């Protein structure tokens, strides 16, 4: 029966990332999927915060999109879910079009995911997977470092208990410096504790799900001691249950405005997903099929659009987390999605007690992880010119924004290839 299903899936060109799968491998990946869920659920809640979306939509990105990629994608290792880079790209534009976390904002975010899916599908039809080679490693490292700096700055307000927020990184720094004297001491203390714990245990015990422990402990303490009444901001009511399936509703003019945003997400997805899938395929001596992965990520983004989520990406950091957890096929991601269903049905109501400073602190540690100092220093030793290129790209992202920063990154990459 298993051989019959395997042959049928092979002929249909689906489940390439799952099959073949023995009983022992299924058990191993199931356990790894549960462990990955424990580490990754707090992360996707943080990515929803970066995206300006309700926290529960972060969980939506690791439900139907995960299953869609497992069905249509080819990589056995790539984790397709919410990602800080793409979340920052579309949030920087959408925040000027609608109030953050509003229903209109959510519709715009879903349409960006649908447009991105369309671009990825076109790329699959014309076999444009080779485009990943045109965004150079140097520029990509610089771009992600810039995103890390920008996201880290954006989280400072919640980490300090300040109410002000500015769209531009420089303005946000000015705001924090001006209101520094009004920081909330308990909020700041919790933020420092979470950041130090996450970064410390990431070095000494990387498999320990410290973000999950911080989230659970924060929810319990908030409920017991009434953090909201003591001036510590909490998430507030969070919608539970499975995501509603609906078509994104935007005007024709809004859709045209979102095309450049989707194109920016498309470029980042192609570059990051191809890089991540290749690295882990080579590590495990497996072949890669970038074009099939494009179809899988297109299906994942379509699933995100119709389930009220936002753009998903083949995340290098989450793929590395999955590899450390022991996943060896997409069956682990299917189990991950099943765990998320349990959380959505039975535990989402507890998220209302989660202190915002804990979520912001987890996002801050994600941002720190995007700044790959080791690689930057290696680039500097190899070529000072390449290092200057990476720094210039990072500065462009911080100073002029992510949406324009990705265009700078593409232009610099093309100039580097021509040179």
PyMOL commands that set and color helices and strands:
alter all, ss='L'
color gray80, all
select helices_A, chain A and resi 2-12+23-51+56-60+64-72+84-94+103-125+129-134+137-160+169-178+180-182+185-204+210-225+227-230+252-283+290-306+316-325+331-346+348-353+356-370+373-382+384-400+402-418
alter helices_A, ss='H'
color red, helices_A
select strands_A, chain A and resi 80-81+313-314
alter strands_A, ss='S'
color yellow, strands_A
deselect
rebuild
show_as cartoon
